[in-house]
Amino acid sequence: MMTLRPLRLSRNEPGSWRMAAAGLILSAAIVGLAIVLGGTTARLLNPIGAVLWLVSAVLLGVSLPRSERQMLGWTAAVASGVILGALVRPSGLIEIIVWFALAGAVIVFAAADRVGAWALLVPAIYLPVHLLIGIGRAILRNGGVRTDPPPTAAIVPLAMLLAAAAAGAMAAKVVRRGR
């Protein structure tokens, strides 16, 4: 018989960051579904996906595995998230894949992350930055904040995560070999 054990949010518990990663993936799927469905359903689903993304990002931040160079990893993650949030629009699939993969690998190398989990900080930080920029633009225009899904391909939110995760996993393999 299978027993369920409670989730413990801890840097020493591998399931913690994986649960946060699953939350990010689920939220990307919800936003993608909102993009596909459009209309009123999209306006309901998109904020749910955004809130789940933000909660998962916080959970990821508190449950990341320890690394040799945590401060450098966090610096690279925040810088990458801010730069991508300010400069990269979620419109081109190839552009998203390239930039998020590159940033994910840089963070893993910077943190000396042996697992690759740190790469997920890129998309986790990207969304809050993207939202803050959108809110700032709305305030400057005296307009409302968009609740509709972004005008992009439905696969883009998931592509951000998968590109960062795949590049992070490859970079972590290089980090492990360097030991």
N, C-alpha and C positions, 0 to 999 in steps of 0.2 A: 504494500500500500504506500502511496506517495504522500509525504507530508509537506506542508508548506512552511517555510521558515520566514520569519519577518525580515524585511529589507532593512539593513543597517547602512545608514549613510556614513561611510568612513573611507578614508584614503587607503586603508588596509583591506577593504572588502572589494574584490574585483567586480562583484555584481553591482555595486553602487554606480560606477561610471557607465557600466553597460546599460543599466536601467535608464539613466539620463540620455544615453545615446538612442535608446529605443524610443524615448519620448520625443527626441528631435526628429527621428524618422517618421513617427506617427504624425507629428505636427506638420511635417513637410507633405505627407500624404493628404492630410486634411486641407491644407492650402492648395495643393494640386487639384484635389477634387472640387474645391470651391471655384477654381479657375475654369475647370471643365464645365461645371453646372451653370455658373453665372446666375444673374438675377437675384431674387430675394434669398434663395438658398445660399448663394455665395456670400451675401452680406451677413448671414448668420454664421456660416462655417468659418469664414476668414478670421474673425476675431477669436474664435475658439482655438484655431490653429496657432495664431500669434501668441495667445496667452500660454498655451501648452509649450510653445517654443521657448518663451521667456522663463517659465518655471523649470523646464528641462535644462536650460542654460545655467541657471543658478545651481541646480542639483549637480550638474557636471562640474561646475567650478569648485564646489565643496567636496567632491568625491574623486577628483583626479588622483591617479597614483602619484606617489612621491617621485621626484626626479632629482638628478644631481644638480641641475641649474634652474631651480624653480623661478627665481626672480627674473632671469633672462628669458625663460619660457613665457612668463606672464607679460613681460614687456613686449616680446615679439607678438604674442597673441592680441594684446590690446592694440598695438600699432597696426597689425594686419587687419583686424576688425574695423578699426576706424578708417584706415586708408581704403579698404574695399567698400565699406559702407558709404564713404564720401564720393568715391570715384567710379565704382562699378555699378552700372544699372542692371537689374535682373532681366535683361531683354535678350541677350545673345547666349545661347547654350554653350557654344565653344568657348567664348570669352569667360563665362562663369567657370567652366571646368578647368581651364588653364590657370586662372587666377587663384581659385580656391585650392587647387592641388598644390600649386607653388607655395602658397601661404601655409598650408597644412604641413608640408615637408619642412619649411623653414622653422616653424614652431617646434616640431619634434626634434630637429637638430639643435635648436637653441636651448631647449629644456633638457636635452640628452634623455628624452623619453624612450624607454625600452619597449613600450607597449604600443604606442601610436595614438593613445587616447587624447593627448594634448592637441592633436590636429583638429579635433572637433570644436575646439574653442573658436576657430575662425568663423564658421557659420553661426555658432552660438552668440558671438559678439556682434556679428554683422547685422542681425535683425534689429536689436535695440538701437544701434547706430542709424540704420536705415529709417527706423520709425521716428527717431528724434529729429533727423534731417527733414523728414516729411512734415512733422509737426511744426518745425521751425519755418519751413516754406509756407505752410498754411497760415501761420500767424503773420508772416510778412505780407501775404496776399490778402489778409483779412477773409480767408476762405475757411471752409471746413476741412477736417481730416478725412481722407478717403477710407471708407470701410470696405469698398469693393476689393477683390483680389487684384494683385498687380497685373498690368497688361503685359503678360509674358506667357511663355509656354508652360503648360502644367507640370512638366518634368523638371523645371529649373530649380525649385526649392530642394527637391530630392537630389538633383545633380550637384548642388553646392555641398551637401553633406557627404555624398558618396565620393566626390572628387577629393575632398579634404581627407576623408577616412582612408581611401586607397593610397594616396600619397603619404599619409602619416604612417600607415602600416609598412610601406616600402622603406621609408626613412628610418623607422624603428628597427627594421631588420639590419640596416647599415650601422645604426648605433650599437646594436647588440654585437655585431661582428667586431666592432672597434674595441671591444673590451678585452 
